[in-house]
């Protein structure tokens, strides 16, 4: 009888532990440091950044939200850190990512960044007419020297694959890229003609080079550049 009770007790404990395990792997609790980055990616981040299947996580179907699949891990960690400490403060960051990232631990950030950097990017349909995309390609590859705009490929790579904290742009939604170019342009205007501007006055304080680039592009050229990078894989 004693052995039966022992077996029943162990079985009950096993079921309870199993239930807890299942719960944590499906948790949407952003305030629980024990929830893994992989779980947060699939249970929370997927709502905006895409979760059509295990092989295509991070491919957003809504151009408002950036694709994260195949993004540089170091860049993702840098951006999550900036959301967490509120140093990145463009409108979308404040409205959405500040709240989501406020309790992320370094471990969760690392796991999230690893998860998305290892996902497979999907091809993004062309955005804009061929002539617009061709114009964007020329700017990306050659820059606009008379405007002080360097070739984008110099930092982002020949195929816009990115490197370290420099983001992958290949396949990124044109709508998102265009909006971010305008964020950098606003920061340029905030700092223009001033000897020293505190980071707190800028929406994306780590984007010094991009401020110069964005300011040297007309609105049409920004759209062309954005259309071109979306066409890449």
Secondary structure by P-SEA (a helix, b strand, c coil): caaaaaaaaaaaaaaaaaaaaaaaaaccccccccccaaaaaaccccccccccccccccccccccccccccccaaaaaaaaaaaaaccccccccccccccccccccaaaaaaaaaaaaacccccccccccaaaaaaaaaaacccccccccccccccccccccccccccccccccaaaaaaaaaaaaaaaaaaccccccccccccccccaaaaaaaaaccaaaaaaaaaaaaacc
